[in-house]
Amino acid sequence: MSRSQLRPTGPPTGPPGDDTGCTVLHVDMDAFYASVELLRRPELRGKPMIVGGGGTRGVVLSATYEARAYGVHSAMPMMRARRLCPEAVIVSPTPGVYAEASANIMEVFRSVTPLVEPISLDEAFLDVRGAARRLGTPRQVGEWIRATVEDEQGITCSVGAATTKFVAKLASARCKPDGLLVVPADQVVAFLHPLPVGALWGVGEKTEQTLARLGLHTVGDIANTPVGTLQRALGGAVGAHLSALSWGRDPRRVTPHEPEKSVGAEETFPVDVDDPAVITRELLRLSERTAARLRATGQVGRTISIKIRFADFTTITRSKTLPEATDVGRTVYETAVGLYEALGLERARLRLVGVRVEGIADAAGVPRQLLLGQKESGWREAEQAVDKASRRFGTGAVRPATLVEPGVESTPDPGVPPPSSRGKRDR
């Protein structure tokens, strides 16, 4: 059995199962980034479309199901995706719109329950025990969420309902696209055991190979293997973890996330760059984008950091803590450029640059200290005016003149989370 057996199979058929106690929901948007782009480009509905960066190093961010029929999937190199589906329409990511759509979707979830645990922009766990009186059974809550998201946001989602987070997540994957699957408590084992071992959290390619050498190919194989055998082969913690999951045991509760402690953006150049003018221009673009995100969420931060990745993939970071928290792009940029220039890289070839603001807090709770004689109107007010123009006329309607000049092309940052949370494929 292979990982391909975990691919979406569409809404399940057959009689609904008993949803008693299945109060953990996993809601996952269907081809989220592509679906959001289709709202802006309705003429592309029904056609294979790929969202992602161009150039030799671009990757697929998302693809419509018409493109997926050709084998295209997220995180795939764009060059390969083009070979698999040459007739696909390639759309560059649109900065900002995905974060906005995600915020609206999460508001729908929070209208059901305060116990919402976002995993990325397009998926979350919900504990709906407290919603029964208002909205009914877990199945009815899931159907309400699906209908509301589609009605208000114009995109679809798939919902898995189970007694645990692990099983709920598997259920949502099995009923894509636009489906709902309940795994009753007394059917968890029957649901899990036929699945390939790759379905278990914590089983990557190397672990899968180790299990295959032991003759273990399905979740049921693992369940019927002594825990001691698994621990000797995989280590104590991993062996015990996989054994528990194979029987559907997952004690983790739905835990609302704490607010982000940092906000940032980064760019990988299509070709290695050694021109300081191009690099500082990119730092400006990233600083403006990062500060705009801070202002959009009502946050400020004190520590500015930059990330530099060289052509040989060596990566370094540098940071500086400011006297006062800021959400001003000009301040972020000046600090970032100072950090870059202090490195003395001259003509070193760079593959990637990034800008991040850390130590963030709610802007309303951070006092602003004006210097004696300082005018209140300045960069912050100017950038707030740019925010208003962008909301009305679109992102990039107003931008620094330097960014209008022709420069090296880079893959636009789509407003997705930092790299540590980008591992999940958009489905």
Backbone torsions as a table, in degrees:
resi	resn	phi	psi	omega
1	MET	NA	150.2	-175.1
2	SER	-127.8	172.8	178.7
3	ARG	-64.6	-22.7	-179.1
4	SER	-61.0	-22.4	179.1
5	GLN	-71.8	-10.0	176.8
6	LEU	-88.8	-4.9	-176.8
7	ARG	-66.1	152.9	-178.0
8	PRO	-55.2	141.5	179.6
9	THR	-118.7	4.3	-179.6
10	GLY	89.8	172.2	-178.2
11	PRO	-56.7	137.5	-178.1
12	PRO	-72.5	154.8	175.6
13	THR	-110.9	169.9	179.1
14	GLY	103.6	171.7	-176.8
15	PRO	-67.8	145.4	179.0
16	PRO	-68.3	146.9	178.7
17	GLY	-87.9	168.5	177.8
18	ASP	-69.6	121.2	-177.0
19	ASP	-98.4	15.6	177.9
20	THR	-59.3	125.0	180.0
21	GLY	80.7	-4.2	-179.2
22	CYS	-86.6	62.9	-171.9
23	THR	-92.3	3.1	175.0
24	VAL	-100.3	119.4	177.6
25	LEU	-108.9	141.7	168.3
26	HIS	-117.0	117.6	-178.6
27	VAL	-108.4	124.7	-176.7
28	ASP	-130.2	123.2	179.9
29	MET	-68.4	147.5	-178.9
30	ASP	-88.2	117.5	178.4
31	ALA	44.9	56.9	-166.4
32	PHE	-52.8	-57.1	-174.0
33	TYR	-63.9	-40.1	177.1
34	ALA	-66.0	-39.8	-179.9
35	SER	-63.8	-39.5	178.0
36	VAL	-65.1	-40.8	179.1
37	GLU	-65.0	-34.3	179.3
38	LEU	-65.9	-26.5	175.0
39	LEU	-64.0	-32.0	179.6
40	ARG	-88.2	-20.8	-177.2
41	ARG	-131.9	65.4	-176.0
42	PRO	-60.6	-21.9	179.7
43	GLU	-66.5	-14.1	-179.7
44	LEU	-92.9	0.4	179.7
45	ARG	-61.9	137.1	-179.4
46	GLY	85.9	-4.4	-179.9
47	LYS	-108.8	153.2	174.6
48	PRO	-68.2	122.5	-179.4
49	MET	-133.3	140.0	179.7
50	ILE	-123.7	130.6	174.9
51	VAL	-102.6	125.1	-179.9
52	GLY	171.8	175.4	-178.5
53	GLY	-80.5	146.2	176.7
54	GLY	-86.6	-169.9	179.0
55	GLY	81.8	179.8	-175.2
56	THR	-74.7	-18.3	-177.0
57	ARG	-110.7	5.1	-179.2
58	GLY	-68.0	152.6	177.1
59	VAL	-128.2	159.8	179.1
60	VAL	-77.4	123.0	174.3
61	LEU	-85.0	-40.1	-179.9
62	SER	-163.8	162.5	178.7
63	ALA	-148.5	146.0	175.8
64	THR	-68.8	162.7	-178.8
65	TYR	-66.2	-24.2	174.9
66	GLU	-64.9	-36.7	177.2
67	ALA	-77.0	-32.9	-179.7
68	ARG	-65.5	-25.3	178.2
69	ALA	-62.2	-20.4	178.1
70	TYR	-91.9	0.0	-179.6
71	GLY	99.4	4.7	179.5
72	VAL	-76.2	138.0	175.8
73	HIS	-147.4	164.6	-178.7
74	SER	-65.3	152.5	-177.8
75	ALA	74.4	1.5	176.6
76	MET	-79.7	140.6	174.9
77	PRO	-56.7	136.4	-175.9
78	MET	-61.3	-34.9	-179.5
79	MET	-61.6	-39.8	178.0
80	ARG	-69.2	-39.7	179.1
81	ALA	-60.6	-40.1	178.3
82	ARG	-64.1	-37.1	178.9
83	ARG	-68.1	-39.9	-179.4
84	LEU	-69.1	-36.9	-176.1
85	CYS	-136.1	75.0	-175.4
86	PRO	-63.5	-21.7	-178.9
87	GLU	-87.2	0.6	-178.4
88	ALA	-67.6	145.5	173.6
89	VAL	-86.6	125.0	-179.3
90	ILE	-95.4	125.4	-178.9
91	VAL	-119.4	127.0	177.1
92	SER	-72.2	143.3	178.8
93	PRO	-58.2	144.0	179.9
94	THR	-102.8	112.2	-177.2
95	PRO	-58.4	137.0	170.8
96	GLY	91.1	-34.0	-171.2
97	VAL	-69.9	-30.2	-177.8
98	TYR	-72.2	-40.4	178.0
99	ALA	-64.0	-38.1	178.9
100	GLU	-66.2	-44.8	178.5
101	ALA	-62.9	-40.5	179.5
102	SER	-62.2	-43.6	180.0
103	ALA	-59.9	-39.9	179.4
104	ASN	-66.7	-39.0	179.7
105	ILE	-66.8	-43.9	-179.8
106	MET	-63.7	-30.0	176.4
107	GLU	-66.2	-36.4	175.2
108	VAL	-61.6	-45.9	179.9
109	PHE	-59.9	-43.9	-176.1
110	ARG	-73.2	-15.3	173.3
111	SER	-74.8	-16.5	176.9
112	VAL	-89.2	-45.9	-176.1
113	THR	-156.5	145.8	174.4
114	PRO	-75.3	-12.3	-178.0
115	LEU	-88.6	76.7	179.8
116	VAL	-118.5	125.3	179.5
117	GLU	-115.9	93.1	178.2
118	PRO	-65.3	140.8	176.5
119	ILE	-106.5	-32.3	176.2
120	SER	-157.3	-169.9	179.8
121	LEU	-61.7	-29.0	-168.2
122	ASP	-119.4	15.2	176.7
123	GLU	-152.7	154.0	-178.8
124	ALA	-161.6	154.5	169.8
125	PHE	-96.2	145.4	176.2
126	LEU	-131.3	138.7	170.1
127	ASP	-103.0	111.0	-170.3
128	VAL	-107.8	22.5	178.8
129	ARG	-56.8	-38.0	-176.8
130	GLY	-82.2	-1.7	-177.1
131	ALA	-96.6	-1.4	-173.9
132	ALA	-60.8	-42.4	-176.1
133	ARG	-65.2	-37.1	-177.8
134	ARG	-83.6	-42.4	-168.6
135	LEU	-116.5	-10.7	175.7
136	GLY	103.7	-152.1	-176.2
137	THR	-71.7	165.4	176.9
138	PRO	-53.8	-40.7	178.1
139	ARG	-61.5	-43.9	-179.9
140	GLN	-65.5	-37.1	176.2
141	VAL	-63.3	-45.1	179.2
142	GLY	-60.4	-42.2	178.8
143	GLU	-65.9	-37.7	178.1
144	TRP	-63.2	-42.7	179.5
145	ILE	-62.0	-46.0	-179.3
146	ARG	-59.9	-46.3	-178.0
147	ALA	-66.5	-40.2	-177.3
148	THR	-68.9	-44.0	179.2
149	VAL	-61.9	-43.4	-179.5
150	GLU	-67.1	-40.0	-178.1
151	ASP	-69.2	-44.4	-174.5
152	GLU	-85.8	-32.9	-174.4
153	GLN	-109.1	-13.9	177.5
154	GLY	77.0	14.7	178.3
155	ILE	-131.9	160.6	-175.5
156	THR	-105.5	162.7	177.8
157	CYS	-143.0	162.7	177.0
158	SER	-118.3	144.1	-172.8
159	VAL	-127.3	129.4	171.4
160	GLY	-110.9	136.4	179.6
161	ALA	-124.6	132.2	-178.5
162	ALA	-159.3	-176.6	178.0
163	THR	-86.6	-12.6	-178.9
164	THR	-135.7	159.9	179.4
165	LYS	-63.8	-44.2	-176.5
166	PHE	-58.7	-48.7	-177.6
167	VAL	-70.7	-36.4	178.6
168	ALA	-62.0	-39.3	179.7
169	LYS	-66.8	-42.1	176.8
170	LEU	-62.8	-38.5	-178.9
171	ALA	-63.8	-41.5	-179.9
172	SER	-65.0	-35.0	178.5
173	ALA	-68.4	-34.0	-176.3
174	ARG	-76.7	-16.9	-177.2
175	CYS	-109.4	15.0	178.8
176	LYS	-76.4	152.8	-9.6
177	PRO	-88.6	157.2	170.3
178	ASP	57.6	47.9	-179.9
179	GLY	-130.1	175.0	174.3
180	LEU	-139.8	129.8	-179.5
181	LEU	-131.6	124.1	174.8
182	VAL	-101.1	131.1	174.2
183	VAL	-108.9	100.1	-178.2
184	PRO	-60.2	154.0	-176.4
185	ALA	-57.3	-37.2	-177.0
186	ASP	-84.3	3.3	178.9
187	GLN	-119.2	7.8	-177.3
188	VAL	-60.4	-47.5	-178.0
189	VAL	-62.8	-43.9	179.5
190	ALA	-63.9	-32.9	178.1
191	PHE	-71.7	-42.1	-173.6
192	LEU	-77.3	-45.1	-165.4
193	HIS	-62.2	-29.9	176.7
194	PRO	-76.2	-13.5	-174.9
195	LEU	-71.2	152.9	175.9
196	PRO	-68.5	157.0	-177.3
197	VAL	-59.7	-25.5	179.4
198	GLY	-64.2	-11.2	178.3
199	ALA	-73.1	-20.7	-176.2
200	LEU	-78.6	134.3	174.5
201	TRP	-59.2	132.4	178.4
202	GLY	99.0	-4.6	178.4
203	VAL	-99.6	101.1	172.8
204	GLY	-94.6	-169.1	-175.9
205	GLU	-63.2	-42.4	-178.0
206	LYS	-66.5	-43.4	178.4
207	THR	-64.1	-38.7	178.5
208	GLU	-62.4	-39.3	178.1
209	GLN	-65.4	-40.4	178.4
210	THR	-62.5	-43.7	179.4
211	LEU	-65.3	-38.3	179.0
212	ALA	-62.8	-36.3	178.3
213	ARG	-65.7	-24.9	176.6
214	LEU	-87.4	-0.3	-178.7
215	GLY	80.7	20.2	-178.7
216	LEU	-104.2	112.0	-174.7
217	HIS	-118.9	-22.9	-179.5
218	THR	-119.5	165.1	176.7
219	VAL	-61.6	-36.3	177.5
220	GLY	-61.8	-36.6	177.2
221	ASP	-60.1	-42.8	-179.9
222	ILE	-66.3	-42.3	-178.1
223	ALA	-59.8	-33.3	-176.9
224	ASN	-96.3	14.5	175.4
225	THR	-103.6	133.2	178.7
226	PRO	-54.7	140.3	-179.4
227	VAL	-57.0	-39.2	179.9
228	GLY	-59.5	-39.0	178.0
229	THR	-63.8	-43.7	178.8
230	LEU	-64.0	-39.9	-178.0
231	GLN	-68.7	-36.7	177.4
232	ARG	-66.3	-33.9	-177.3
233	ALA	-83.8	-33.9	-171.0
234	LEU	-117.3	-10.6	-173.1
235	GLY	104.2	154.7	-174.6
236	GLY	-58.6	-51.9	-175.1
237	ALA	-67.1	-46.5	-177.4
238	VAL	-66.5	-43.4	-179.9
239	GLY	-60.3	-44.3	178.9
240	ALA	-66.6	-39.0	179.5
241	HIS	-61.1	-49.1	-177.7
242	LEU	-67.7	-36.3	177.6
243	SER	-62.1	-44.1	179.7
244	ALA	-63.3	-46.1	-179.6
245	LEU	-62.2	-36.1	-177.4
246	SER	-63.2	-21.7	175.5
247	TRP	-102.4	9.5	176.6
248	GLY	80.2	16.0	179.9
249	ARG	-90.3	117.2	-178.8
250	ASP	-147.4	98.6	-173.1
251	PRO	-78.2	-5.4	-174.8
252	ARG	-66.7	137.7	178.3
253	ARG	-95.9	160.9	173.5
254	VAL	-71.5	119.8	-175.1
255	THR	-123.4	113.4	177.2
256	PRO	-55.5	136.9	-178.9
257	HIS	-71.4	148.3	168.0
258	GLU	-73.2	156.8	178.2
259	PRO	-58.2	149.9	178.5
260	GLU	-56.9	141.7	178.5
261	LYS	-98.3	-2.9	177.2
262	SER	-155.7	156.0	177.5
263	VAL	-137.2	137.5	-179.4
264	GLY	-165.4	-179.5	178.1
265	ALA	-153.1	154.1	177.9
266	GLU	-147.4	160.4	-177.9
267	GLU	-135.5	137.7	170.6
268	THR	-102.2	123.0	-179.9
269	PHE	-72.2	144.8	177.1
270	PRO	-60.7	-32.7	174.7
271	VAL	-134.7	153.0	179.6
272	ASP	-58.8	140.2	-173.7
273	VAL	-119.9	135.3	176.7
274	ASP	-125.4	8.4	-178.2
275	ASP	-90.3	113.1	-179.6
276	PRO	-56.2	-32.9	-179.5
277	ALA	-64.8	-40.6	178.8
278	VAL	-67.4	-40.2	-177.7
279	ILE	-67.3	-43.8	179.7
280	THR	-67.5	-32.9	175.9
281	ARG	-65.0	-38.5	177.8
282	GLU	-67.8	-37.0	176.2
283	LEU	-62.5	-35.4	176.6
284	LEU	-65.1	-46.5	179.9
285	ARG	-58.6	-45.9	-178.6
286	LEU	-68.2	-37.8	178.7
287	SER	-64.6	-43.2	178.5
288	GLU	-62.3	-42.8	-178.2
289	ARG	-65.8	-43.1	-178.6
290	THR	-65.5	-44.4	180.0
291	ALA	-64.8	-37.0	178.4
292	ALA	-63.0	-37.3	177.4
293	ARG	-65.5	-40.5	177.2
294	LEU	-60.1	-48.0	-178.5
295	ARG	-64.8	-36.2	-179.0
296	ALA	-64.9	-28.3	-179.1
297	THR	-104.3	6.1	177.9
298	GLY	67.3	39.6	-177.0
299	GLN	-125.1	159.4	174.3
300	VAL	-137.1	161.6	179.8
301	GLY	-145.8	156.4	-175.9
302	ARG	-103.9	-29.3	-173.7
303	THR	-103.3	124.5	179.0
304	ILE	-106.3	130.5	178.1
305	SER	-130.9	152.5	174.5
306	ILE	-121.2	153.4	177.7
307	LYS	-123.4	129.2	-179.1
308	ILE	-124.1	126.6	174.5
309	ARG	-119.4	123.0	-177.4
310	PHE	-81.7	172.3	-178.0
311	ALA	-60.3	-28.5	179.7
312	ASP	-89.3	12.7	177.4
313	PHE	75.8	1.8	171.0
314	THR	-62.9	134.3	-175.1
315	THR	-125.8	134.6	176.7
316	ILE	-131.4	156.7	174.4
317	THR	-131.3	151.3	175.7
318	ARG	-139.1	147.3	-177.8
319	SER	-143.6	161.0	176.9
320	LYS	-146.3	135.1	178.7
321	THR	-98.8	126.7	-177.3
322	LEU	-85.5	158.7	177.5
323	PRO	-62.6	-33.2	-179.0
324	GLU	-133.3	150.2	177.6
325	ALA	-68.0	152.1	-176.0
326	THR	-144.4	157.6	168.9
327	ASP	-132.6	21.8	-175.7
328	VAL	-94.9	121.7	-179.0
329	GLY	-59.2	-38.2	-179.4
330	ARG	-62.9	-41.0	179.1
331	THR	-66.7	-43.0	178.6
332	VAL	-61.5	-43.4	-178.6
333	TYR	-64.5	-48.2	-178.1
334	GLU	-60.9	-37.1	178.2
335	THR	-69.4	-43.4	-179.2
336	ALA	-63.1	-43.2	179.0
337	VAL	-64.8	-39.7	177.0
338	GLY	-60.2	-40.8	178.2
339	LEU	-65.8	-40.8	179.4
340	TYR	-65.7	-46.2	-177.6
341	GLU	-66.6	-30.6	179.8
342	ALA	-67.1	-19.2	178.8
343	LEU	-72.8	-22.8	179.9
344	GLY	59.9	44.1	-174.7
345	LEU	-77.8	-20.1	-178.4
346	GLU	53.4	-112.3	-175.4
347	ARG	-104.9	29.5	177.3
348	ALA	-62.8	139.3	-177.7
349	ARG	-83.4	124.7	-177.0
350	LEU	-112.6	142.8	178.2
351	ARG	-99.7	-33.4	-174.4
352	LEU	-149.1	145.7	170.2
353	VAL	-132.7	150.7	179.0
354	GLY	-145.8	155.5	177.5
355	VAL	-130.9	136.4	-179.0
356	ARG	-141.5	142.9	173.4
357	VAL	-111.9	125.5	-175.9
358	GLU	-118.7	174.0	-178.5
359	GLY	61.6	43.8	-173.7
360	ILE	-83.8	156.3	-179.3
361	ALA	-150.8	166.1	177.6
362	ASP	-64.0	130.0	-178.1
363	ALA	-62.0	-33.8	-177.1
364	ALA	-64.8	-25.2	-177.7
365	GLY	-96.3	3.3	-178.6
366	VAL	-111.6	113.1	-179.6
367	PRO	-68.2	145.2	175.6
368	ARG	-100.2	127.5	-177.7
369	GLN	-104.1	111.0	177.1
370	LEU	-84.8	138.0	174.6
371	LEU	-73.6	158.1	-179.1
372	LEU	-58.4	122.4	178.5
373	GLY	85.3	-2.9	-178.1
374	GLN	-74.8	138.0	178.2
375	LYS	-80.4	145.1	-180.0
376	GLU	-71.7	-32.3	-179.7
377	SER	-80.5	129.2	-179.1
378	GLY	-168.0	-147.6	-176.1
379	TRP	-60.5	-40.0	-176.8
380	ARG	-61.5	-44.3	-179.6
381	GLU	-67.2	-37.9	178.5
382	ALA	-63.2	-42.1	-178.7
383	GLU	-71.7	-30.7	174.3
384	GLN	-65.5	-34.8	176.3
385	ALA	-66.5	-37.9	176.7
386	VAL	-63.4	-39.6	177.9
387	ASP	-57.5	-43.8	-179.7
388	LYS	-64.0	-41.7	178.9
389	ALA	-64.5	-39.0	-179.7
390	SER	-65.8	-39.7	178.9
391	ARG	-65.2	-31.0	-178.0
392	ARG	-86.7	-41.4	-172.2
393	PHE	-110.8	-4.1	179.5
394	GLY	107.4	152.4	-180.0
395	THR	-60.2	134.0	178.6
396	GLY	90.1	0.0	179.5
397	ALA	-62.1	-35.9	175.2
398	VAL	-127.1	127.5	-178.8
399	ARG	-155.4	163.2	178.9
400	PRO	-57.7	143.5	-177.8
401	ALA	-57.9	-33.8	-179.8
402	THR	-58.3	-33.4	-177.4
403	LEU	-82.3	-7.5	175.8
404	VAL	-85.0	-23.7	-178.6
405	GLU	-68.3	147.4	177.9
406	PRO	-61.1	136.4	178.7
407	GLY	-151.9	-173.8	-179.3
408	VAL	-65.2	136.9	-180.0
409	GLU	-75.3	140.1	175.7
410	SER	-138.8	156.4	-178.6
411	THR	-71.7	120.5	-179.1
412	PRO	-61.2	140.7	175.1
413	ASP	-78.6	124.1	-172.7
414	PRO	-85.4	8.7	-177.6
415	GLY	82.9	24.8	178.7
416	VAL	-89.1	167.7	-177.9
417	PRO	-66.1	169.2	177.9
418	PRO	-58.0	162.5	-173.7
419	PRO	-51.5	-30.8	-176.7
420	SER	-63.2	-21.1	-179.9
421	SER	-112.4	17.0	-179.6
422	ARG	-96.8	5.6	-173.8
423	GLY	-69.8	-26.9	-176.2
424	LYS	-70.5	135.8	175.4
425	ARG	-75.6	138.2	175.7
426	ASP	-74.4	123.8	-173.5
427	ARG	-124.3	NA	NA
